[in-house]
Amino acid sequence: MKLATVGLAAAALIGATVVPLTIAAPASAASCSGSQVDSIPVKRSGKTYGTLKLYWNGSTGTNCARLDRVVDYGTRSGMIVQLWACAKGTSSAATCRRSSIHDQDSGQYGQYAGPISVKGKGKCITAQAGVADKNHNWANYNPSKTFHCG
């Protein structure tokens, strides 16, 4: 208690403003519910720029995705994550991406993009992801096939 009083007095003497600490929400607040079913590195020239994490919640029939930055972590640079659900049996990702069941998040983020989600019970999914480094070089994930059909 004495140290807190001394600290406040020192702040008053030098004219500093005392601002209460703000504690950020835990990372789980920006995560997907359900079980993680995949972790896909997003690479450029063999270097991992990000990790696309995919989740499935069987009780809600929801697929969810989040893209975590690896390169230049904490530096706000471009990120995009997209997720589609399409008819079971659709093997072409391009065909699936023409589906209207879609969610995405993009922007200048320092840590992650997403989470995003689509209903997917009895469907296949595909995803795309991109991460830019501080020099605006992009690493992309763009599969040609759908996956996690169920």
NORURCOR-V612407 format. One record per residue. N is the residue number from 1. RES is the residue in three letters. SS is DSSP state (H for helix, E for strand, L for the rest). PSI is psi as a letter, one per 40 degrees, with the letter a starting at -180 (none if undefined). Layout:
N_RES_SS_PSI + N_RES_SS_PSI
//
This chain:
1_MET_L_d + 2_LYS_H_d + 3_LEU_H_d + 4_ALA_H_d + 5_THR_H_d + 6_VAL_H_d + 7_GLY_H_d + 8_LEU_H_d + 9_ALA_H_d + 10_ALA_H_d + 11_ALA_H_d + 12_ALA_H_d + 13_LEU_H_d + 14_ILE_H_e + 15_GLY_L_e + 16_ALA_L_i + 17_THR_L_h + 18_VAL_L_h + 19_VAL_L_h + 20_PRO_L_i + 21_LEU_L_h + 22_THR_L_h + 23_ILE_L_h + 24_ALA_L_i + 25_ALA_L_i + 26_PRO_L_i + 27_ALA_H_d + 28_SER_H_e + 29_ALA_H_d + 30_ALA_H_f + 31_SER_L_i + 32_CYS_L_i + 33_SER_L_i + 34_GLY_L_a + 35_SER_E_h + 36_GLN_E_h + 37_VAL_E_e + 38_ASP_E_i + 39_SER_E_h + 40_ILE_E_h + 41_PRO_E_h + 42_VAL_E_h + 43_LYS_E_i + 44_ARG_E_h + 45_SER_L_f + 46_GLY_L_e + 47_LYS_E_h + 48_THR_E_h + 49_TYR_E_d + 50_GLY_E_i + 51_THR_E_h + 52_LEU_E_h + 53_LYS_E_h + 54_LEU_E_i + 55_TYR_E_i + 56_TRP_E_h + 57_ASN_E_h + 58_GLY_L_d + 59_SER_L_d + 60_THR_L_e + 61_GLY_L_f + 62_THR_E_h + 63_ASN_E_i + 64_CYS_E_i + 65_ALA_E_i + 66_ARG_E_h + 67_LEU_E_h + 68_ASP_E_h + 69_ARG_E_h + 70_VAL_L_d + 71_VAL_L_h + 72_ASP_L_f + 73_TYR_L_h + 74_GLY_L_e + 75_THR_L_h + 76_ARG_L_h + 77_SER_E_i + 78_GLY_E_h + 79_MET_E_i + 80_ILE_E_h + 81_VAL_E_h + 82_GLN_E_i + 83_LEU_E_h + 84_TRP_E_i + 85_ALA_E_h + 86_CYS_E_i + 87_ALA_E_h + 88_LYS_L_h + 89_GLY_L_e + 90_THR_L_h + 91_SER_L_d + 92_SER_E_h + 93_ALA_H_d + 94_ALA_H_d + 95_THR_H_d + 96_CYS_H_d + 97_ARG_H_e + 98_ARG_L_e + 99_SER_L_i + 100_SER_L_e + 101_ILE_L_g + 102_HIS_E_i + 103_ASP_E_i + 104_GLN_E_i + 105_ASP_E_h + 106_SER_E_i + 107_GLY_E_a + 108_GLN_E_g + 109_TYR_E_i + 110_GLY_L_e + 111_GLN_L_d + 112_TYR_E_i + 113_ALA_E_i + 114_GLY_E_a + 115_PRO_E_i + 116_ILE_E_i + 117_SER_E_i + 118_VAL_E_i + 119_LYS_E_h + 120_GLY_L_e + 121_LYS_L_h + 122_GLY_L_e + 123_LYS_E_i + 124_CYS_E_i + 125_ILE_E_i + 126_THR_E_i + 127_ALA_E_i + 128_GLN_E_i + 129_ALA_E_i + 130_GLY_E_i + 131_VAL_E_h + 132_ALA_E_i + 133_ASP_L_a + 134_LYS_L_e + 135_ASN_L_e + 136_HIS_L_f + 137_ASN_L_h + 138_TRP_E_i + 139_ALA_E_h + 140_ASN_E_i + 141_TYR_E_h + 142_ASN_E_g + 143_PRO_L_i + 144_SER_L_e + 145_LYS_E_i + 146_THR_L_i + 147_PHE_E_i + 148_HIS_L_f + 149_CYS_L_h + 150_GLY_L_none
//
